[in-house]
């Protein structure tokens, strides 16, 4: 999943980002409430982890704005506030879950998995790629209803290319899809993933084209 994390405590933000990245998620990290409110209006993600006490704009206001816009993305609130009324206020504002600091990373990871399972109850989107089917939500690549053994980060690249419907996708966009915005990862890793995907897909007459200075595009057999 792609997760937006909004937390102004630097050490906690890094700790959460590392744990979620190790679990295979792409994490976009933000620390300012005003910036986060604007970011969530413009960028897509699957889950938001949102601290309540933030500079610029507090988490409850950000959450209220999301729900006012009919934004259905699940939100886990993080807070040091421990009273029952605080939890009620957060849930009434539209939070899907509520975690009180300090907490164990294992518990946060479990809450993320629980929300991911809830999301998977909804109808899944799929893209036909010649003889293959790409389950966008899982993600999984299927051949004759059998899942192929493709690493998660390669699948993230494939999803981004497939969703572009033949249009070129930049290295930066692919890197953000895999690791999240601001990860600091060298974009040359994208070349590695594309090379591996080419080898996997060639026998199914699916190719990845290079557009010099622009990016990559996916071409599937008719």
N, C-alpha and C positions, 0 to 999 in steps of 0.2 A: 504494500500500500504506500501511497504518498501521504505523508503526515506533515502538517504545519504545527510547529511547536513554538508557543509564545511564552517566554519565561525570561525575566530580567536578571535573575541570579546566574552569573556566568558559569560557575562550577556545576550547578545543577543542570543548566541548559546543556552543557557539554556532556555531562554524564548520561542524561536521557538520550541525547542524540547518538552517542556511541552505542548505547544498549539497543536502541531501535534499529540502528544501521546494522549491527551484528545480527539482528533478527531478520534482516533482509528488506527492511523498509527504506524508502527514500525520505529524508527529513529536511524540511525547510525551516531554519531557525530564525526567530525574530525576538527582539527584546523590548521594543517600544509599542505601546498600545495604539497610538495614532497610526503608526506605520502598519501595524497588523490589521487594523480595521480597513485601511485602503487596500492592503495586499489581498485580503480575503474577498474583496469585491471584484478583483481582477484575475486571480489565479485559481486554478482547480486543485483539489486535493480530495482524499478519501476520509480524512479524520483530522480534527483539530484538538490539540492539547493546549489548554489555555489557563495561564495563571490569572488569579483575580487581581492581585495588587501589582499594577504595572504603571510605569511612567507614561504620561501623555493621555492615556484613556484606560480606565480599568476594565478588567475582563468581563464583568457582568454587563457593562455597556456594550462592549464588542459583541457579546453573545446576544443581547437584546436586539441589536442592529441586524445581526444575521437572521434571527427568526422573523423580524419585521419585514425583511426582504424575501421571506419564504425560502431561506437557505436551509435545506434539510440535512446538511452534513453533520455527522455525529460529533459531539464535543465532550471531552473530559475536562472538568475544571480542576485546577490545582490550587490549594489555598492552605494558609496556616490557621485560618479561622475554624474553630472547632465546635461552635454551638449548634444545636439542632436548627435554630432559626436561620443560621447562615446556610446550612445545607438545603433547607426548604427554599430559601431565596434563590439559590443557584439552580435547583431543579425546576422551580417555577419559571425561571428566566428561559428555560429550554435546554438545560444541560442533560446529556444522556448518562453521565456518570460523574462522580465527585470523589476526589482523592485528597485526604488531609496530609499535609507535610508534618513531620518527615515520613516518608514511605519507602518501602523496599522496591527496588527496580523490578524484581520478579512479580510483584503485585501489579505494578503499572503494565508490564508486558502481558499479564493475564487479562487485565481489563481491555487492552487493545485487541487481544485475540477474541474476546467475547463480543466486542462490537463488530469485529470483522466477520464473525460467524452470523451475526444478526443481519449484516449487510448482504451476505451471500444468500439469504432466504429470498431476496428479490430476484426477478428474472435476470438471467445473465446475458450480457451482450457478447456476441461472437462475430468474427469476421472470417469469411471464406477466402482461403488462399490456395486456389487451385485444388489439389487433392487433400489439402490440410484445412483444419478449422482451428482458429485461434480464439480461445476463451479469454476475453479481455479482463474479466473480473477476477479470475483465479490467481494469476493467469496460467493457462496451460495450452500446449500445442498438441492437437489431436490428429491422428491418422487412423481412419476406420474405427473411430470411437476409442482408440487406444492412445493414452498419453505418452508422448515422446519424452525422453530424458534430456531436458534442456535446462541449464542452470537459470536461477531466478533473474539474475541481472541481464543475461542475454535475452530472456523473455521480455524484460522491461524495454529493452532497445527495440525488439521486434514489435511490441505493442505500439510504441511511438511511431515507428515507420508505417505500420499497417493502418493506423488511425489517420495518417496524413493522406491516404488514398492516392498514392503515386506521386505526391508533391515532395520536393526535397525537404529534408529535416536537418537542421544544423547540428554540428557536434555539441555546441553548448546546450541546445534543447535536449539532446539525447543524454548528455551528462546529468542535467538537472532531473530528468525522468528517472535515472538510475539511482543517483546519490542525493538529490535534493539541491535546492539553490544555496550557493555559498559554501559548498562542501570543501572547496579547495583542492579537489582531486584533479590531476592532470588529464586534459581532454584526450591525450593519446591512448588512454585506456579504452576509449570508444572504438578506436581502430582495431584493438584486439577483439572486442566483442563482435564487431562487424565481420572481421575475418573468420571467426569461429562460426558465426551464423551462416555465412556464405557456404562453408563446407557442409553444414548440416542440411541446408535447404537446396543445394544444387541438384541432388538426385530427385527432387520433386519439381524441377524446372521452375524454381523460384530464385530470383537473383536480386542482389543489392547493387545499385549503380552509384558510382561516385560522381558528384558534381563539383568540380574543382572550385574551391573557395566558397562553396555554398553548403554542401552537406551530402546526404545520402537519400536515395529513394528506393522503395521496394517495388519489384515487378514480379507479379505472380502469373503462372500459366493460366490460360483461359479455361 
